Amino acid sequence: MIKEIAAGKLNEQQFIHEKVAEIKAAVGGGTAINALSGGVDSSVVTMLGHRALGKQLRTVFIQNGLMREGEPQRVAGVFKKLGVKVEIIDARKEFFAALKGVTDPEQKREAITQTFYKNVFGKLVQSSGAKFLLQGTILTDVDETVAGIKRQHNVFEQLGIDPQKAFGYRILEPLIQLRKDGVRKVGRGLGLPAETFERMPFPGPALAARVIGEATPERIETVRRATDVVERMLKGCGAFQYLAILHEDRVTGMRKGKRDFGQQIEVRCWDSLDARTATPTKLPMETLEKLAAAILKEVPGIVSVTYNIAAKPPSTIEAV
């Protein structure tokens, strides 16, 4: 049973001091490795690891082809300013090969998990000689996985999986007692820029969690473009999270007076504190109309834009 530390009771400087000491004690004179995605959790755990281990920590960004536009270079640039060297590893070929023909949501998540931990990251760990993986698992990840809501890619021990036996390294999870609001407080305490610790949550399976059906390079590119529009136009709206989802079914539309059998984007925008529950943000109709017009103009092949109005539960924040 994991003992939760609620954000309201969290002394972030004491927490940082304790976790830095724990990481140092666990790793000793050895080497640890971590994968930085640019999200809040991985960014915070990277800075904890950097403070604890310095050059004993190897930080990599896995370019899986499923991230936002320009994400690897942006993230590496932010952390370079903080004194953290980030290696960008191109693994797009491996991830899309693993996702080929896969449409079931849980099978997609499992394909990404296995590709990351066994094929791509596992090989990096073996070649580096690192015996420890530092990762940003938080309590909400564990709750959703154990409850069977959705398998989070970074949860193992709570499912009876021993990472040491399965992958050959030990996983350190310094944020596992926290939820997102607590992680943000720690990020502020570590001196991360606000653009990083206040950033919206982004799913572990990345844009593959926002494509219903097969996540091909072409379909990922479509949802990537729609994501860019949604994040640009809803920035500053005050919502907890906003995103675009590409549906699988084709829908009938019209362009230039002719039938256009195209694709559909669903926009989701959420008000939430910690992602356990969420309600759709009541965006003005004018905002929704401008958003739809921009998606239809900027994203090829889209003929329909919808807005989700179902709360979590029974809905979930991500589609897949």
N, C-alpha and C positions, 0 to 999 in steps of 0.2 A: 504494500500500500504506500503510495507516494504522498507525502505530507505537503499539501499546497501552502505556498506563501502568497497570500493575497496582496495585490498591489498597494492597497491602503495601509498595510502593516509592514511593507517592505522598506528596510533601511538599505538603500542601494549601495552605499559605500561599504557598509559592513558585509553585504552579500558579495561584492566584488573582491574584497580582501579575503574572505573565506574561500571563494571559488578559485582564485588565483593560487592560494596555498594548496588547495586540493589537487589542482592540475599539476603543480610543481611536484608534489609528493608522489602522484601516480606515475608520472613520466620519468622522474629522476633525471639521470644523465642521458636518457634516450632521445628518440625523435618522435614527434607526433605530426600528423597530417590532417588537414581539414579542407573541405570543399566549400568555397564561398559562392553563393548564388546572387548576392546583392540584396536579398530580403532582410527584414529586421532581425530574425532569429540567427541566421548564418553570419550576419554582420557583427552582431553582438558577441557571438561565441568566438569569432575570429579575433576581435579585440581583447577578449578575456585571455585567449590562448597566446596572443602576441605579448600581452603584459606579463603572463606567467612564464613563457618559454623563449621569447625573442627569436633568435636564429634556429632554435631547436624545433620550431614549428614551420612546416612547409604548407603554404596556402595555394590552392589551385582553383581555377574557375573552369568547370567542365562545360564546354560549348556543345550542348546536345542538340542544337537546332530548334529548340522548343521555347526559347526565351524571347523577351521583348526585343524590338529593333535596337541594335547597337549596344545591347546590354553588356557584353563582355568587356569592351573597351571603356565604357562608362564606369563600371564597377572597379576595374583595375586602376583607373585614373583617380577615383576617390580615395582608394586605399594607399596608393603611392604617396599621396599628400600626407597620409597618417603614418608613413614609415613602414608600411607593410608591402612586401613584394608579392605580387599575384601572378602565377603562371597560368596562361590560357591554354587549355588542352582541347584540341578539335576532335570531338567524338561524334559528329553528326551522322557519319556513315553507320556506326554501330547502333545508335539509337533508332534510326529509321528502319534499319534492317530488322531489329527486334520488334518494331511496331507494325511491320508489314502484314496486312491481312487481319489484324487484331481489332475487334470492335467492342467486345465486352468491357465495361468500365473497370472491373477488378482485374481482368487479365491485362489490360493496358497498364494499370498501375504496377502489377507484378512484373511485367516485361521491363518497365523502366527501372524498377527496384533491382532486378537481377542484373540488368545491363550495367547499371551504375556501380553496384557494390561488388559484383563478381568479375565482370569483364573489364570495364574501364577503370574504375577507382581501385578495384582489387589489385590489378596489375601495377598501378602506380604505387600502391602501398608496398607491394612485394619488392619492386625495384628500388624504392627509397629506403627499405629496411625499417620503416616505421612500424611500431607495434601498437600504436594508439591512434584511433580516429576520434577527432574532436568534432561533435556535431550539435546542432541547435534544436534538438527535440524539445518541445514544450508540452505542458500537461494536457492541453486540448488535443494534441496529436494522439496521445495515449488514450484519452477518453473515447475519441471517435473510433479508434481502431479496435479497442477492447469491446466496445458496445456493438461492433459490427456495422456501424454507419458507413464507414469507408476505411479501407486500409491505407494508412499513411506510410509513405515509403521509408520513413526513418524510425519505425517502431519494430523492435525485435524481441528483447528479453521478456516483455509483457505478453508475448505470444508463445513463449517457450522456446524461442530461437536463441542459441548461443552464438554470438558473432565470432567468438574466438574459434569455435569449431567450424562454423559455416564459411567464414571469410579469412580467418587467420590473424585477426587483430581484435583488440579490445576497444570498445566504444565508450567514450567519456561524454556525458550529457549534463553539463553544469546548469542548464536552464530548465530542467525537467520539472521543477517544482513551481514554475511560473506559468502564467498565461500572458497573452499578448501585451496587455497594459503594463504588467510588471516588467516584461522584457524591454519595453520602451523606456521605462524609468532607469533600468540598468544601462541602456545605450546612452542615455543623457549623462549618466554618472561617469561613463567611460570616455566622454568627450567626443563621441561620434557627432558628425554634423546632423542638424535637424532633418535635412532631406533624407537621411538614412534611417535614423531611429523613429521618425514619424511616418515612414513610407507605408503604403498600403500592404496588407498581406498578399503574398503571391504563392500559388500552390506548388508543392514539391514536384509533381509531374509537369509543372509549368503549363504551357499552352495546350498540351495534350489533355489536360483536365477541362479544357474549354472547347473541345471538338467532340461532338456526339458522333460516334462511329469511328471509322479508321482515321488515324492521325497521319496522313500522308504529308510530304513536304509542301504540296500545293495547298492542301486544306489548312495546314499550320500557317502558311503565308497569308491566307485569307483572314484568319482570325487574328494574326499579328497586326495586320493593317487596321482591322476594326478596333482592336485594343488600343492602338495608337490614337485613333479618333476619339474613342470614349474617354481615355485618360486625359487627353488634351482638353476636351470640351467640358468635362465634369470636374476638372481640377479646381479646388477652392469651394466646392459645393458643401463641404463639411461632412460628407458621408464617411462611413467606416471603410467601405470598399466599393469599387465599381468596375465592371468588367463586361466583355463581349463574349458571346457563345455562338458557335457555328452549329446549326442544326443539320441533321443528316438528310431529312426529306427535302426533295425539290418542291418548289411552289410555283404557281403560275403568276406571272407578272406581265407588264406591258412596257415596251420602250418604242418610241417613235411610231406609235399606232399599231405595233405588231406584238404578237405573243412572245414573251420571253420566259422560258422555263428555267428559273434561277434558284438561288440559295437564300436562306433566311438567317439573319443575325438576331439573337435575343440579347437585350441589354439588361443587366442586373445592377442595381445600386442599393446598398444596404446601410441601415443604421444599426449599430451594434456596439457593445462594449468589449466583449472578449470572444466573439464568434460562436459562443454556445447557443445563443438565440439571436435572431436578427429580424428586422422588419424592413420592407421595401421603403426607400426614401420617397417622400411625396414631392417629386420634382415637378415644377411648373410645366404645363402642357406646351408652352412656348419653347422651353428648353428641350423637351422630348422631340418636338417637331424639327428644331434646328439640328439635333443630334442625328435623327433619322435621315435628314437631307444630306448631311455631311457623309454619313456611311454609304448611302446610295451613290453619292458622287465619287467618293474616293476609293471604294472597295469594289473591284471588278466582280461581276457575277451575282451581286446581291440585289434582290428585287423586293425583299420584305424585311422590315425591322419591327420587333415587338419589345414590350417592356414587361418584366416579371412583376407580378403583384401578390405572389404567395409568400408568406412568412416562413422563417425557419424556427421550429419545425412546422409543417412536414417537409418543406423544401430544404435544400442545403445551399450554402453560399456559392460553391462551385457546382457545375453541372455533372461532372463525372468523378 
